[in-house]
Amino acid sequence: MGNGTSSRKQGNTIILPTDTRKQTRRIVFIITSIVVILTAGFLLWSLRPIILPFIVGTFAAYMCFPLLKFITRIGVPRPAGILILFGAFFLAIVVMVNLIGRIIPDEKEQLVLRTRFQYKLNERYQHFMGLEKPEDTGNMVYKYFGTDFDRFMNNINNVMRLNKEERRLFIKYHEGYQNEPPIKDLYYEYFLKNIEPVKNEDEDRVQSTKETKNGKKADLQQKSHFTSVMEAVKLWIIMPLVFLFLLIDDGEIKRFFIGLVPNRYFEVSLAVFDKVNKAIGNYLRGILIECSLVGISYAVLLMLIGFEIKMALMIGLVAGIANAIPLLGPAIAFGIGASYALIAEDVSSIMPFITTNNLFIAVAACVLIVMILDNAVFQPFVVGGAVQIHPLAVFVGIIGGSMLFGFAGLILAIPIIVVLKELTITLFRELKDYYII
């Protein structure tokens, strides 16, 4: 009879023994997996620019899956529900872009902020070092460390100082360029004190009237800006399309990948896929709510201590988004808030004891309050069901992701770590439960 290891012939077909067929399938499966992994890695590296729009669209679809289930459960047809969600998603993008465009400082405001920051920073430095008057020689700190501090301040001034083109633009905006309200005379005085010789300012005034000579250069800059905008549109048009296709999918992608798994591992694969899918959804929805609450908290508290509404909203928006990366949100909120506290001319706080002199301390207190709220309230109640990650894994993931894929890797590092952790834990648990290992 034999033990099933010898081959036999049936008609014109040679039937291999059972063990040989299993070994052949195993080899084919391993080779196919290696080829797929290498191909996926090559594609990820080659298509790095579209990774972030693709992932953002995927994340948005994940967060909308429960809404789609709810809509279909109450009797709305699935195609109509998809159209409703896609319309809401597109409207949300338009509203967000409009709001961000209003909050982010434009060209004129950026020039004014840089000028104010440079002037106020030098003013505070001279006050701290005892150099307020020309005849002052400095205090004890300056006598011992003045050379090093002066070198450091020179480096900062070189970074913050307006270049020739920016100085011309500042002068134009001060005179009412492009029907904009003129820059305040106070900030123009800061500008004059920041630039080196006063004759440079006169040079810029003369050169600013030579529009014909600079026309071609301005056209090239405008075309370059238009090209950049069009390239960004081409990349980010992927995001709503990915969102729409994933909503239409209705489990076809899941069935495709599950169908590739051998029958022996079918139930294990299905359990792993469902648990990882649930973990990703919980994490993304929790992080979205947490970041929104953190951003709103920053904006409200900063307005209460006297920040301008526009500046408070901008800090809240940036810090809220950055809060998805541990410790980055508070660092950004404190950095931008402290910088604004440095240049604030007056404070209109509802708390009378807050002035321009102690606004820096008030900013630190706001950041501390939001951190306490985040750790004690937002994270436990909103993100409590999400996967917990060790701080070392977070640090290594963020650094590695930013080095490999830039800003996209910085944003995607934590979600990828969540997926890998949940995938590994669930896979080994299911393999043990089914006595495969």
C-alpha positions in Angstrom: 0.0 0.0 0.0 2.7 2.6 0.9 2.4 5.6 3.3 1.2 8.2 0.8 4.7 9.6 0.1 5.1 7.9 -3.4 3.8 9.4 -6.5 1.3 7.7 -8.8 0.0 8.2 -12.3 -3.6 8.6 -13.2 -4.2 8.9 -17.0 -1.7 11.4 -18.3 -1.5 13.3 -14.9 1.1 12.6 -12.3 -0.4 13.0 -8.8 2.2 14.0 -6.2 2.1 12.6 -2.7 0.3 14.6 0.0 3.5 15.7 1.9 5.1 16.9 -1.4 2.0 18.9 -2.3 2.0 20.6 1.1 5.7 21.4 0.9 5.2 22.8 -2.6 2.3 25.0 -1.5 4.4 26.2 1.4 7.3 27.2 -0.8 4.9 28.9 -3.3 3.2 30.8 -0.4 6.6 32.0 1.0 7.9 33.1 -2.3 4.7 34.9 -3.1 4.7 36.6 0.3 8.3 37.8 -0.2 7.6 39.1 -3.7 4.5 41.0 -2.4 6.3 42.5 0.6 9.2 43.7 -1.6 6.9 45.1 -4.2 4.8 46.9 -1.6 8.0 48.3 0.0 9.2 49.5 -3.4 5.8 51.1 -4.2 5.6 52.8 -0.8 9.1 54.3 -1.3 8.4 55.4 -4.9 5.0 56.9 -4.1 5.9 58.7 -0.9 4.2 62.0 -1.9 0.7 60.4 -2.1 1.0 58.4 1.1 -0.3 61.1 3.3 -3.4 62.0 1.2 -4.1 58.2 0.8 -3.9 57.5 4.5 -5.9 60.6 5.5 -8.7 59.5 3.1 -8.5 55.9 4.6 -8.7 57.3 8.2 -11.7 59.4 7.3 -13.4 56.4 5.8 -12.7 54.3 8.9 -14.2 57.0 11.1 -17.3 57.1 8.9 -18.0 53.4 8.8 -20.2 53.5 12.0 -22.1 56.4 10.6 -22.8 54.5 7.3 -24.0 51.5 9.3 -26.3 53.7 11.3 -27.7 55.4 8.2 -28.4 52.1 6.5 -29.9 50.7 9.8 -32.5 53.5 9.9 -33.7 52.6 6.4 -31.7 54.8 4.1 -30.4 52.9 1.1 -26.6 52.3 1.1 -25.9 54.3 -2.1 -27.8 57.3 -0.7 -25.9 57.0 2.6 -22.6 57.0 0.8 -23.5 60.1 -1.1 -24.6 61.9 2.1 -21.3 61.0 3.8 -19.2 62.0 0.8 -21.0 65.3 0.5 -20.5 66.0 4.2 -16.8 65.0 3.9 -16.3 67.3 0.9 -18.2 70.2 2.7 -16.0 69.6 5.8 -12.9 69.9 3.7 -14.0 73.2 2.1 -15.0 74.6 5.5 -11.7 73.5 7.1 -9.6 74.9 4.2 -11.5 78.2 4.5 -11.1 78.5 8.2 -7.4 77.6 8.1 -6.9 80.1 5.3 -8.4 82.8 7.6 -6.5 81.8 10.7 -3.0 81.3 9.2 -1.2 84.7 8.9 -0.9 86.1 5.4 2.3 87.6 3.8 1.8 91.0 5.5 1.0 89.5 8.9 4.1 87.3 8.7 6.3 90.2 8.0 4.8 92.2 10.9 5.1 89.2 13.3 8.8 88.6 12.4 9.6 92.3 12.8 7.8 92.5 16.2 9.4 89.3 17.4 12.9 90.4 16.5 12.5 93.8 18.0 10.9 92.6 21.3 13.4 89.8 21.6 16.3 92.2 21.4 14.6 94.6 23.8 14.0 91.9 26.4 17.6 90.7 25.9 19.0 94.2 26.5 16.8 94.7 29.6 17.8 91.3 31.0 21.5 91.9 30.4 21.4 95.5 31.7 22.1 97.1 28.3 19.1 99.4 28.0 21.2 102.6 27.7 24.2 103.1 25.3 26.5 103.8 28.3 25.5 100.6 30.1 28.2 97.9 30.3 25.9 95.1 31.4 25.2 93.2 34.6 27.2 90.4 36.2 25.7 87.8 33.9 26.7 89.7 30.8 30.2 90.3 32.0 30.8 86.5 32.3 28.7 85.1 29.5 28.1 88.1 27.3 30.2 86.9 24.4 28.4 83.6 24.1 24.9 85.3 24.5 25.8 87.9 21.9 26.8 85.2 19.4 23.5 83.4 20.1 21.5 86.5 19.6 23.3 87.3 16.4 22.3 83.9 15.0 18.7 84.5 15.9 18.7 88.0 14.3 20.2 86.6 11.2 17.3 84.1 11.0 14.6 86.6 11.8 15.9 89.6 9.9 14.0 90.4 6.7 15.9 90.0 3.5 16.0 92.7 0.8 12.8 91.6 -1.0 10.9 91.3 2.3 12.1 94.8 3.3 10.7 96.2 0.1 7.4 94.4 0.7 7.2 95.7 4.3 7.7 99.3 3.0 5.0 98.7 0.4 2.5 97.4 3.0 3.3 100.3 5.3 2.2 102.6 2.5 -1.0 100.7 1.7 0.0 98.0 -0.8 -2.8 96.0 -2.6 -5.5 98.0 -0.8 -4.5 96.6 2.5 -4.7 98.7 5.6 -1.2 100.3 6.2 1.1 98.8 8.8 1.1 100.7 12.1 3.7 103.4 12.5 4.8 101.6 15.7 5.7 98.5 13.8 7.4 100.6 11.2 9.6 102.0 13.9 10.5 98.5 15.0 11.3 97.7 11.3 13.7 100.7 11.1 15.5 99.7 14.3 15.8 96.1 13.1 17.4 96.8 9.8 21.1 97.7 9.9 21.9 101.1 8.1 19.0 103.5 7.5 20.3 103.9 3.9 19.2 100.4 3.1 15.6 101.5 3.8 16.0 104.4 1.3 17.5 102.0 -1.2 14.5 99.7 -0.8 12.1 102.6 -1.2 13.7 103.6 -4.5 13.9 100.0 -5.8 10.2 99.4 -4.9 9.1 101.9 -7.6 11.0 100.0 -10.3 8.2 97.7 -11.2 9.1 97.2 -14.8 12.5 95.7 -14.0 11.1 93.2 -11.6 7.9 92.4 -13.6 9.4 89.2 -15.1 10.7 88.1 -11.8 7.3 88.6 -10.2 5.6 86.7 -13.0 8.0 83.8 -12.5 7.4 83.7 -8.8 3.6 83.8 -9.4 3.9 80.9 -11.9 6.0 79.0 -9.5 3.4 79.6 -6.7 0.6 78.5 -9.1 2.6 75.4 -10.1 3.0 74.5 -6.4 -0.7 74.9 -5.8 -1.6 72.7 -8.8 0.8 70.0 -7.7 -0.8 70.0 -4.2 -4.2 69.8 -5.7 -3.1 66.8 -7.9 -1.8 65.0 -4.8 -4.7 65.7 -2.4 -7.4 65.0 -5.0 -6.6 61.4 -4.1 -8.0 61.8 -0.5 -11.7 62.2 -1.3 -11.5 59.5 -4.0 -10.0 57.0 -1.5 -12.7 58.0 1.0 -15.4 57.3 -1.6 -14.0 54.0 -2.9 -13.6 52.6 0.6 -17.2 53.4 1.5 -18.4 51.8 -1.7 -16.1 48.7 -1.1 -18.6 46.9 1.3 -16.0 44.3 2.4 -14.6 43.3 -1.0 -11.0 44.1 0.1 -11.4 42.1 3.3 -12.8 39.1 1.4 -9.9 39.3 -1.1 -7.2 39.1 1.5 -9.0 36.5 3.6 -9.4 34.4 0.5 -5.6 34.3 0.0 -5.2 32.6 3.4 -5.0 28.8 3.6 -8.1 27.1 5.0 -6.3 26.0 8.1 -5.7 29.6 9.1 -9.0 31.0 7.9 -10.7 31.5 11.3 -7.5 32.9 12.8 -7.1 35.4 10.0 -10.7 36.4 10.2 -10.4 37.0 14.0 -7.2 39.0 13.6 -8.6 41.1 10.8 -11.7 42.0 12.7 -9.9 42.9 16.0 -7.2 45.0 14.2 -10.0 46.7 12.2 -11.8 47.5 15.4 -8.6 48.7 17.1 -7.8 51.1 14.3 -11.3 52.5 14.2 -11.4 53.0 18.0 -8.0 54.6 18.0 -8.7 57.0 15.1 -12.1 58.1 16.5 -10.7 58.5 20.0 -7.6 60.5 18.8 -9.9 62.8 16.6 -12.1 63.6 19.6 -9.2 64.1 21.9 -7.3 66.4 19.5 -10.4 68.4 19.0 -11.0 68.8 22.7 -7.4 69.8 23.3 -7.4 72.3 20.5 -10.7 73.9 21.8 -9.2 74.0 25.3 -6.1 75.8 24.2 -8.1 78.4 22.1 -10.5 79.1 24.9 -7.9 79.5 27.7 -5.6 81.7 25.5 -8.5 84.0 24.7 -9.3 84.2 28.4 -5.8 85.4 29.3 -5.9 88.1 26.6 -4.7 86.6 23.3 -6.2 87.9 20.1 -8.9 85.6 18.8 -7.2 84.9 15.5 -3.9 84.0 17.3 -5.6 81.9 19.9 -7.5 79.9 17.3 -4.3 79.4 15.3 -2.4 78.0 18.3 -5.4 75.8 19.2 -5.6 74.4 15.7 -1.9 73.7 15.4 -1.5 72.3 18.9 -4.7 70.2 18.6 -3.5 68.5 15.4 0.0 68.1 16.8 -1.4 66.5 20.0 -1.8 63.2 18.0 1.9 62.9 18.5 2.7 62.6 22.2 4.3 65.7 23.8 4.4 67.6 20.5 1.1 69.4 21.1 2.1 71.0 24.5 5.5 71.8 23.1 4.1 73.6 20.1 1.4 75.4 22.2 4.0 76.6 24.6 6.5 77.6 21.9 4.1 79.7 19.8 2.2 81.0 22.9 5.5 82.1 24.6 6.6 83.8 21.4 3.4 85.7 21.1 3.6 86.7 24.8 7.0 88.1 24.0 5.7 90.5 21.3 2.3 91.4 22.9 1.8 95.1 23.1 -1.2 95.1 25.4 -3.4 92.4 27.0 -7.2 92.6 27.3 -7.7 89.7 29.7 -10.9 89.1 31.8 -8.4 88.5 34.7 -7.1 91.9 35.7 -3.9 90.6 37.2 -2.6 89.3 33.9 -0.4 91.9 32.2 2.2 91.9 29.4 4.9 91.3 32.1 3.4 88.0 33.3 1.7 86.9 30.1 4.5 84.3 29.6 3.6 82.7 33.0 -0.1 82.7 32.0 0.8 80.8 28.8 2.7 78.2 30.8 -0.3 77.9 33.2 -2.7 77.4 30.2 -0.5 74.6 28.8 -0.2 72.9 32.2 -4.0 73.1 32.6 -4.7 71.5 29.2 -2.1 68.8 29.8 -3.8 67.9 33.1 -7.2 67.9 31.4 -5.8 65.7 28.6 -4.2 63.2 30.9 -7.0 63.1 33.5 -10.1 63.5 31.5 -9.7 63.3 27.7 -7.4 60.3 27.4 -9.1 58.0 30.0 -12.7 58.7 28.8 -12.1 59.2 25.1 -9.1 57.1 24.1 -9.3 54.7 27.0 -10.3 51.8 24.8 -7.5 52.3 22.3 -4.3 50.5 22.3 -1.7 51.7 24.8 1.8 52.2 23.5 5.1 52.3 25.4 6.7 55.8 25.3 10.0 54.4 23.9 8.2 52.8 21.0 6.5 56.1 20.3 9.8 58.0 20.3 11.6 55.5 18.1 8.6 55.3 15.7 8.3 59.1 15.3 12.0 59.5 14.7 12.2 56.6 12.3 9.0 57.5 10.4 10.2 61.1 10.0 13.6 60.0 8.7 12.1 57.6 6.1 9.0 59.4 4.9 9.3 63.0 6.2 6.2 64.7 7.5 4.0 61.8 6.4 6.0 59.4 8.4 5.8 61.7 11.4 2.0 61.7 11.3 1.6 58.0 10.4 4.2 56.5 12.9 1.7 56.1 15.8 -1.2 54.6 13.8 1.2 52.1 12.2 2.6 51.1 15.6 -0.9 50.6 16.9 -1.7 48.3 13.9 1.5 46.3 14.3 1.1 45.9 18.1 -2.6 44.8 17.8 -1.8 42.6 14.9 1.1 40.8 16.7 -0.8 40.4 20.0 -4.0 39.2 18.4 -2.3 36.8 15.9 -0.3 35.0 18.6 -3.3 34.8 20.9 -5.5 33.3 18.2 -2.7 30.9 17.1 -2.5 29.6 20.6 -6.3 29.4 21.0 -6.5 27.2 17.9 -3.5 25.1 19.0 -1.5 26.0 15.9 1.5 27.0 17.9 
